[in-house]
Amino acid sequence: MPLDANLLERLSGLEGEIGNLNSAINEVLASSNGYRSEPMDADAAYELVDAAVDEYLRQTEELEQELFSLWEQDPGDQDVETRIGGIALLHLGAAADVAELSRLDGVPGDAPVSSVPLPETANTLGDIAFRGGEMVSSLGSDPDDEEADDDQEEELDVSEVVQQLVDSAGGAATKTLFGLVSGPLAHLASGTINDLIPTIHRGMQATPDAIKDAVGRFVNLVRRFFRRVKEAIQRLTAKYRDQVHEVMDEVDPTDRIAESLGGRAVAKFLDADDVRRRAADALRDAPDHDARVRKIRKLVRSQDKWVAKPVGAASKGLPKLWPVLLGPVPAAPVGAVVLIAWTYLMTSDQLDSRRALLNCWKGVVRRAEGE
């Protein structure tokens, strides 16, 4: 069911809160690097960022609660599912940027931020929301791009659409794992997923209730974002952790990451061949065959919009999250689990895989059947 125009406008209006939070973080970074005329101490930095985080979380919580209310009324609504997941990805980007400031937790409140080495800029949230990820635009528009021109996908047959969906999902998951390896495991010559599996499995156990108060003011801000992220994904489906476990079990630990969780592994796990057979059977004698295929082609663009672009942008922020502990678990693998879970939830749903946990999208099979 299409969302109310007022709600879509307010979702698009998150641009302001995102901009304010991004500005606050980067003002602290500018002071640290000597680009600000007046010095700033750690207390002032925290007050500035804390106020921006409060306002951002207040605005997004109102939207999330409204979306969750709609979700409870109709758990099969793709318009709601995509928005809940999209906001969760924004939270993950915000957490990565605030994590850049966590070194300030180790100095007295009156210490100048210039005494702590910090990066010049923090861009993960902006990359997810605007550059590359384009999530703010997506939140305020049709999740399925029904009005979009489909010239780009004009030549694709159904089998090729299925292949593009699984390849896109495999690419998103691979970027997520590369994001982890860009952290503390970058020095390993092997760089295999086997090095990360124990830590990722620990990240799967980090339920919202398990993400306790952390040591340090800025780290606690990061924790606030992660509680919201985990609550969103868990409310969509509490079973996602089991599926991420199974995805990881499909990975051959002797392979390198780029070869392990690509399109072929996703296709095998979601049984893409079964999807192709069911779609072909439905289309065989369909009187409106071409119209159904055109609708199926639109899923390629939807996958790019809700998975490939935002997950690719979010994965670049994972290295920033390794120093932050959420209880006993580093934040980076918790973030990676969220990205892989979202990729799985969306792709399995859009394929109409028999292994899908949600049934919100009219995916490949349902569109082939004429829905």
TORBA-552271 format. One record per residue (C-alpha): x, y, z. Coordinates in steps of 0.25 Angstrom, whole numbers, plus 5000, padded with zeros to 4 digits. Layout:
XYZ
...
END
This chain:
500050005000
500650134996
501050225008
500350355012
500950475004
501250545018
502050425023
502850425010
503150575011
503550555026
504450435021
505150525011
505250635021
506250555029
507250625020
507250735030
507550655042
508650575035
509250705030
509250755044
509850635050
510950625039
511250775041
511450755056
512350635055
513250705044
513250835052
513950755063
514950685053
515250825047
515650875061
516450755063
517250785050
517450935052
516350975042
515551055052
515851195057
515451165072
515951045079
514950945084
515150855096
514650715098
513450755106
512950855096
513150755085
512250655092
511150755095
511150795081
511050655075
510150605086
509150705083
509150675068
509050525071
507850555081
507150625070
507450525059
506950415068
505750485072
505250515058
505650375053
504950305065
503650375061
503750325047
504150185051
502950175061
501950215051
502550115041
502550005051
501150035054
500850015039
501649885039
500849825050
499549855042
500149795029
501449715031
501449695016
501649835011
502949865003
502750015005
502949995020
503949895019
504949975011
504750095019
505050025032
506249965026
506750095020
506650175033
507450055040
508550075029
508650225032
508750195047
509950105043
510650215035
510350315047
511050215057
512250205048
512450355047
512250375062
513250255065
514350345058
514250435071
514350325081
515850355083
515350475091
514750385102
516250365106
516550515109
516050605120
514850695117
515650825117
516650765107
516650825093
516250735082
517450775075
518250695085
517650565079
517950515065
516650505057
516350495042
516050615034
514550575031
513550475033
512650435021
511950305023
510650365027
510650465016
511150355006
509950265010
508950375010
509350454998
510650414990
510650274985
509550224994
508450324991
507650275003
506950405006
506450414992
505950264992
505250285005
504350384999
504050314986
503450194980
504250074985
503949994972
504250114962
502950074955
502950204948
504350194944
504850174929
505250034927
506150054915
507350004923
506749874926
506049864912
506849744907
506849654920
506149524920
505649464933
506849374935
507749494933
506949574943
507049464954
508549464951
508749614953
507949604966
508849494972
510149564966
509749694972
509449624986
510749554985
511549684982
510849754994
511249645003
512649634998
512849785000
512349765014
513349665017
514449745010
514049855020
514349765032
515649725026
516049865024
516149875039
517049795049
517149685039
517749765028
519149715031
518849575029
519349525016
518249415014
517149515017
516049395017
514749395022
515149285031
515949385039
514649465042
513549355045
513749345060
513649495061
512449505052
511749395060
511949475072
511349595065
510049515062
509849495077
509749645080
508349665082
507749805085
507749765100
509149715100
509749855095
509949905109
510550045113
511950055108
513150125114
513250265109
512350375105
512550365090
512450215090
511150225097
510650305085
511050195076
510350095085
509050175083
509050165068
509350015069
508149985078
507250055068
507849975056
507749845063
506349865068
505949905054
506549775047
506049685058
504649745058
504549715043
504949575046
505549515058
506049395050
507049475042
508249425050
507949275047
507949315032
509249395033
509849275040
509449185028
510049285018
511349285025
511349135025
511249135010
512649205009
513849125006
514849175016
515949125006
515549234996
515849384997
514649475000
514449524986
514249384982
513449334994
512149414995
511949454981
510749434972
510949284971
510849254986
509649344987
509049274975
509249144982
508749184995
507449244990
507249134979
507249234968
507049114958
505749084965
505349234964
505649224949
504749094947
503549154955
503649284947
503749214933
502549124937
501749244940
502149314928
502049204918
500649224912
500349364919
499549454910
500149574915
501549514915
502349644911
501649734921
502049634932
503449624928
503549774928
503049774942
504149674946
505249754940
504949874949
505449784961
506849804956
506749954958
506049934972
507149844976
508149944972
507450054980
507149984993
508349884994
509549904985
509750054986
509450075001
510049945006
511349974997
511350115004
511150065018
512249955017
513250065015
512950115030
513249975036
514749995039
514350115047
513550025057
514649925061
515150015073
513750025078
513249915088
511749885090
511949805102
512949695099
512649705084
513349805074
512349885067
512949855053
512449705052
511149755058
510949855047
511449745036
510349645041
509349755039
509749785025
509849635021
508449615028
507849735020
508449685007
507849545009
506449595014
506349685002
506949594991
506149464996
504849544996
505049604982
505449464976
504249404983
505149294988
504649184996
505649225007
505149365008
504749415022
503849525017
502849535006
502649685004
503149694990
502449644977
503649584973
504149504961
503149384962
501949464967
502149564955
502249444946
500949394951
500349524947
500249604961
END
